[in-house]
Amino acid sequence: MKKLQMIISVSIFLLFLFWMHVPLSVYADEDPTVIVIDPGHGGDNLGAEFDTYTEKNMTMTVALAMKEELEKYDNVIVYLTREGDESMSIKDRALFAKEKNADFLFCLHFNSSVNHNLYGAEVWVSAFGDYYVLGRQFAEINMQLFEEMGLFSRGIKVRLNDSDDNYYGILRYCTDLGVPSVLIEHCHLDNSMDFPFYQKGEDQLKEFGRKDAEAVATYFGLTSSLTGADYSNFPNTDISYQEIVRPDKTEPEECSIEVLSVNEKEATASVAIHAKDADSYIQYYNYSLDGGNTWSELLSWPRTYWNSSEDDHVFTVQLPFDQDIELRAAAYNGYDVFTESNIVMIPAIASPETPSPSAVQKDTTAIETYKEITYESSPDESYFSRREKAYLILLILLISLIMAGILYAMVRMILKLKKYNNRHREP
């Protein structure tokens, strides 16, 4: 009897240890989390191109890395809308997610801009009701991870078409089909500010995929018995429900500048800029030295969070010499709408290489004096004088010889004439 009790006790203990090491998802009755990853473009649709980089290939690399990372988590099923380099309509991608009963579709892209002046990452979400809330909750996590990578955040945005519907087809079709979705623009291919994030090898693109996967795991509260990752207690941001969220199409209400100081020696100016947008946030700023005819590159406005910005910023401007400056700045909100500031005049700063009139007079006198001293004492100058004297003496001797020759010829001619006359004189 005691032996039987011992066997039962040991069995219970072993069963307990086994139970402790088996993932809870094995015993869970809940359905798996179904994720659909959509690598943007494909086939004849190349997407953005820059140098040797093509968007359709880059999105596939990111998607595969994202899928591989997500499959390390428990109770997750991951699909790709396309497995290779094939064309697929946007509607078919959304229908694919619907057929798979997807809990979320993540559409992956890389960006470019018409003027090649924009940089950073952004996430586009549906503008409508619960789909805006769900998309925004995920996007906040994703954007935070992008910022940790060092990427500039262009924010979480909505865009509407002329029919007052989602502008981007994947968001429009997914919303219509009841599938939550976001469109992720990882960075801009055509701006040097983003080059360091994708031009150092394929692993950089895979890192985008791993970060996207981490954002998904965080959003869904996934756990991984393989890696030990546990996001089950991560709280998603509370987002207020709105029937429709509209983009900010108005320019910033305030934008003004003040020159704090000018360093003439270094030809720099310290400038304070004030900018504010009640409906959005300040994203970029730039400045002009000629009243607004030409502008600097876009510069990052300091922000406390991706969707909030400081009202004031101080920056330094390098000024050209010998040129009157008409300083003007512009502030851009989260939707790239801008407001120009007032103009501040800065008088020309004389170049150190362009001396003042008094300095020119002083320098000229010094140069003339220096030349006089050099001329009188230079051994080269004395040498050339002796040589010239030698040439003169030789010239005189030559002329003397020629004159002597001529005189000799004349004397001989006179003597011949005299002799001739004596012979023919009449008796």
C-alpha positions in Angstrom: 0.0 0.0 0.0 2.8 2.4 0.9 4.5 1.5 -2.3 1.4 2.3 -4.3 1.0 5.7 -2.5 4.6 6.5 -3.3 4.1 5.7 -7.0 1.0 7.9 -7.1 2.8 10.8 -5.3 5.8 10.6 -7.7 3.4 10.5 -10.7 1.5 13.5 -9.5 4.8 15.3 -8.9 6.1 14.5 -12.4 2.8 15.5 -13.9 3.0 18.8 -12.1 6.5 19.4 -13.5 5.4 18.6 -16.9 2.4 20.9 -16.6 4.7 23.7 -15.5 6.9 23.4 -18.6 4.1 23.2 -21.2 2.9 26.5 -22.6 -0.5 27.7 -21.5 -1.5 28.1 -25.1 -1.6 24.2 -25.4 -4.4 24.1 -22.9 -6.1 27.3 -24.0 -9.4 27.0 -25.9 -9.0 30.5 -27.4 -8.5 30.8 -31.2 -5.1 31.6 -32.5 -4.1 35.1 -33.4 -4.2 35.3 -37.2 -1.8 37.8 -38.8 -1.6 38.7 -42.5 1.5 40.5 -43.7 1.2 42.3 -47.0 4.6 43.1 -48.7 3.7 46.1 -50.8 4.0 46.1 -54.6 5.4 43.1 -56.5 5.6 41.9 -60.1 5.4 44.8 -62.6 4.6 47.1 -59.7 8.1 48.1 -58.6 7.1 50.7 -56.1 9.7 53.4 -55.1 13.1 53.1 -56.7 16.4 54.8 -55.7 19.9 53.9 -56.8 20.0 50.1 -56.8 17.1 49.8 -54.3 13.6 48.7 -55.4 10.7 48.9 -52.9 9.0 45.6 -54.0 12.1 43.6 -53.1 12.7 45.5 -49.8 9.2 44.9 -48.6 9.5 41.2 -49.2 12.7 41.0 -47.2 11.0 42.9 -44.3 7.9 40.7 -44.5 9.8 37.4 -44.4 11.8 38.6 -41.3 8.6 39.8 -39.7 6.9 36.4 -40.3 9.9 34.5 -39.0 9.9 36.5 -35.8 6.2 36.3 -35.2 6.2 32.5 -35.6 8.4 32.3 -32.5 5.3 33.3 -30.4 2.7 31.0 -29.1 -0.7 30.4 -30.7 0.0 32.6 -33.7 -0.7 31.9 -37.4 1.0 34.1 -40.0 0.3 34.5 -43.7 1.8 36.5 -46.5 -0.4 37.9 -49.2 2.3 37.1 -51.7 5.1 34.5 -51.4 7.2 35.8 -54.3 7.6 38.5 -56.8 4.1 38.4 -58.3 1.5 41.0 -59.0 -1.5 41.2 -56.8 -4.3 43.7 -56.8 -4.9 45.7 -53.6 -8.5 44.4 -53.4 -7.3 40.8 -53.7 -4.8 41.4 -50.8 -7.7 42.6 -48.6 -9.9 39.6 -49.7 -7.1 37.3 -48.9 -7.0 38.6 -45.3 -10.8 38.3 -45.0 -10.6 34.7 -46.2 -8.0 33.8 -43.6 -10.2 35.4 -41.0 -7.3 37.7 -40.1 -7.2 39.6 -36.9 -5.1 42.3 -38.5 -3.4 43.1 -41.9 -0.1 44.9 -41.9 0.8 46.5 -45.2 4.6 47.1 -45.6 6.1 49.9 -47.7 9.0 52.3 -48.2 8.6 55.9 -49.1 9.8 58.7 -51.4 8.8 62.3 -52.0 8.3 64.4 -55.1 11.0 67.0 -54.0 13.2 64.4 -52.3 13.1 66.5 -49.1 11.1 64.4 -46.7 12.5 61.8 -44.4 11.4 59.5 -41.5 8.8 56.8 -40.8 5.0 57.1 -40.7 2.0 54.9 -40.2 -1.3 55.4 -42.0 -4.5 54.2 -40.4 -8.2 54.0 -41.3 -10.1 57.2 -40.5 -13.2 55.4 -39.4 -14.5 54.4 -35.9 -13.1 51.2 -34.4 -10.7 50.7 -37.2 -9.1 54.0 -36.5 -8.9 53.1 -32.8 -7.3 49.7 -33.5 -4.9 51.0 -36.1 -3.9 53.9 -33.9 -3.2 51.7 -30.9 -0.9 49.5 -32.9 0.8 52.4 -34.7 1.7 54.1 -31.4 3.7 51.0 -30.4 5.3 50.7 -33.8 6.2 54.4 -33.9 7.9 54.2 -30.5 10.0 51.3 -31.7 11.0 53.2 -34.8 12.1 56.2 -32.7 14.2 53.8 -30.6 15.9 52.8 -33.8 16.8 56.5 -34.4 14.3 57.1 -37.2 12.5 60.4 -37.4 8.8 60.1 -36.7 6.5 61.6 -39.3 3.6 60.5 -37.2 0.3 58.5 -37.4 -2.0 59.8 -40.1 -5.2 59.5 -41.9 -6.0 60.5 -45.5 -9.3 60.8 -47.3 -10.1 60.8 -51.0 -12.6 63.0 -52.8 -15.3 60.6 -51.9 -14.6 61.1 -48.2 -13.3 57.5 -47.9 -9.9 56.2 -47.0 -7.4 57.3 -49.6 -5.2 54.2 -49.5 -6.9 51.2 -51.2 -5.6 48.6 -48.7 -7.1 50.6 -45.8 -10.3 51.3 -47.7 -10.9 47.6 -48.8 -9.9 46.2 -45.4 -12.2 48.6 -43.5 -15.1 47.7 -45.9 -14.4 43.9 -45.3 -14.1 44.3 -41.5 -10.4 43.7 -41.2 -8.3 46.0 -39.1 -5.3 47.3 -41.0 -2.4 49.7 -41.1 0.0 50.9 -43.8 3.6 51.2 -42.6 6.1 53.5 -44.4 9.4 52.5 -42.9 11.6 55.3 -44.2 12.3 57.4 -47.3 14.6 55.9 -49.9 15.5 59.2 -51.6 16.7 61.3 -48.6 20.2 61.1 -47.1 18.7 61.4 -43.6 17.3 57.8 -44.0 20.3 56.2 -45.9 21.8 54.9 -42.6 18.7 52.8 -41.9 18.6 50.7 -45.0 21.9 51.0 -47.0 24.2 49.0 -44.7 23.1 45.5 -45.7 20.1 43.2 -45.8 20.1 42.7 -42.0 19.0 46.3 -41.6 15.8 45.5 -43.6 15.3 42.4 -41.4 15.6 44.6 -38.4 12.6 46.5 -39.6 10.7 43.2 -39.8 11.7 42.2 -36.3 10.6 45.6 -35.0 7.3 45.3 -36.8 6.9 41.8 -35.2 7.7 43.1 -31.8 5.0 45.8 -32.2 2.5 43.1 -33.2 3.4 40.9 -30.3 3.1 43.9 -27.9 -0.2 45.0 -29.4 -1.8 41.5 -29.1 -0.1 40.7 -25.7 1.7 37.6 -27.1 4.0 35.3 -25.3 6.8 33.1 -26.5 7.8 29.8 -24.8 10.7 29.7 -27.2 12.3 33.0 -26.4 10.7 33.8 -23.0 9.1 37.1 -24.4 5.9 38.0 -22.6 3.8 41.0 -23.6 0.6 39.8 -22.0 0.5 42.7 -19.5 1.2 45.5 -21.9 -1.6 48.1 -21.9 -2.6 49.6 -25.2 -3.2 53.3 -25.4 -6.8 54.5 -24.8 -8.0 56.1 -28.0 -11.2 58.1 -28.1 -13.8 56.8 -30.6 -14.7 59.0 -33.6 -17.0 58.2 -36.5 -14.4 59.8 -38.8 -11.1 61.4 -38.2 -10.1 64.1 -40.7 -6.5 65.1 -41.5 -5.2 68.6 -40.6 -5.2 70.6 -43.9 -4.7 74.0 -42.3 -1.3 75.6 -41.8 0.2 76.3 -38.4 -1.4 79.3 -36.8 1.8 80.8 -35.5 5.3 81.2 -36.9 7.7 84.0 -36.1 11.5 84.5 -35.7 13.8 86.8 -33.7 17.6 87.1 -34.1 19.1 86.8 -30.7 22.7 87.6 -31.6 25.2 87.8 -34.5 28.7 86.5 -34.3 30.6 88.5 -36.9 33.8 86.7 -36.4 32.2 83.3 -37.2 29.5 84.8 -39.4 26.7 83.0 -37.5 23.4 84.1 -36.1 21.5 82.7 -33.2 17.8 82.6 -34.1 14.7 82.0 -32.0 11.7 80.6 -33.8 8.2 80.3 -32.4 5.7 78.0 -34.1 2.4 76.4 -33.0 -0.4 74.4 -34.6 -3.5 73.8 -32.6 -4.8 70.9 -34.7 -1.5 69.0 -35.2 2.1 69.5 -34.2 5.2 71.1 -35.7 7.3 68.5 -37.6 9.9 70.3 -39.6 11.3 73.8 -40.1 13.6 75.4 -42.6 15.0 78.9 -43.3 15.8 81.3 -46.1 18.6 83.9 -46.3 17.1 85.8 -49.3 13.6 86.5 -48.1 12.1 83.2 -49.3 13.5 82.7 -52.8 15.6 79.7 -51.8 15.4 77.5 -48.7 17.5 75.2 -46.6 16.8 71.5 -46.2 14.0 70.5 -43.9 15.2 70.3 -40.3 13.7 68.3 -37.4 11.6 70.3 -35.0 12.2 69.2 -31.4 9.3 67.1 -30.0 8.5 65.6 -26.7 6.5 62.8 -28.3 5.7 61.9 -31.9 2.5 63.9 -31.9 3.5 66.8 -29.7 6.0 69.6 -30.1 7.6 72.4 -28.3 6.4 75.9 -29.2 9.9 77.5 -29.3 13.2 76.4 -30.7 16.7 78.2 -31.0 19.0 77.3 -33.9 22.2 78.7 -35.4 22.4 79.9 -39.0 25.7 80.2 -41.0 25.7 83.5 -42.8 27.6 84.3 -46.0 30.1 87.2 -45.9 29.6 90.5 -47.8 25.8 90.0 -48.3 22.8 91.6 -46.7 20.6 88.9 -45.3 16.8 88.7 -45.4 16.2 85.9 -42.8 12.9 84.1 -43.0 11.8 80.7 -41.6 8.9 78.3 -42.1 7.3 75.8 -39.8 5.6 72.5 -41.1 2.9 70.6 -39.3 2.4 66.8 -39.3 0.8 66.9 -42.7 3.6 69.0 -44.3 1.5 72.1 -44.4 3.6 75.2 -43.6 3.5 78.8 -42.5 6.2 81.3 -43.2 7.5 83.7 -40.6 8.3 87.4 -40.6 11.6 88.7 -42.3 14.5 89.9 -40.2 17.2 92.0 -41.9 20.9 91.3 -41.0 23.5 93.7 -42.4 26.3 92.3 -44.4 29.3 91.0 -42.5 32.6 92.0 -44.1 34.8 89.1 -45.2 38.1 88.8 -43.4 39.7 88.5 -46.9 38.2 91.9 -47.8 39.9 94.6 -45.7 38.4 97.9 -44.9 39.6 101.1 -47.0 41.9 102.2 -44.2 43.5 98.8 -44.0 43.9 98.7 -47.8 45.8 102.0 -47.7 48.0 100.8 -44.9 48.7 97.6 -46.6 49.5 99.3 -49.9 52.0 101.6 -48.3 53.7 98.7 -46.7 53.9 96.8 -49.9 55.5 99.7 -51.7 58.0 100.3 -49.0 58.8 96.6 -49.0 59.4 96.6 -52.7 61.7 99.6 -52.5 63.9 98.0 -49.8 64.0 94.7 -51.7 65.0 96.4 -54.9 68.0 98.3 -53.4 69.4 95.4 -51.5 68.7 92.4 -53.7 71.7 90.7 -55.0 69.7 89.5 -58.0 69.0 93.1 -59.0 72.8 94.0 -58.7 73.7 91.0 -60.8 71.3 92.0 -63.6 72.8 95.6 -63.6 76.3 94.3 -64.1 75.1 92.0 -66.9 73.4 94.9 -68.6 76.6 97.0 -68.3 78.6 94.2 -70.0 76.1 94.1 -72.8 76.4 97.9 -73.2 80.2 97.7 -73.4 80.1 94.9 -76.0 77.6 96.9 -78.0 79.9 99.9 -77.9 82.9 97.8 -79.0 80.9 96.3 -81.8 79.8 99.7 -83.0 83.4 101.0 -82.8 84.6 98.1 -84.9 82.0 98.8 -87.5 82.8 102.5 -87.5 86.6 101.7 -87.8 85.8 99.3 -90.7 83.8 102.0 -92.4 86.5 104.6 -91.8 89.2 102.2 -93.1 87.1 101.5 -96.3 86.6 105.2 -96.9 90.4 105.9 -96.5 91.2 103.2 -99.0 88.7 104.6 -101.4 90.1 108.1 -101.1 93.6 106.8 -101.7 92.6 104.9 -104.8 90.8 108.0 -106.2 93.9 110.1 -105.6 96.1 107.5 -107.3 93.7 107.3 -110.2 93.7 111.1 -110.6 97.5 111.2 -110.6 97.7 108.7 -113.4 95.3 110.5 -115.7 96.4 114.1 -115.0 97.1 116.0 -118.3 100.7 116.9 -118.9 
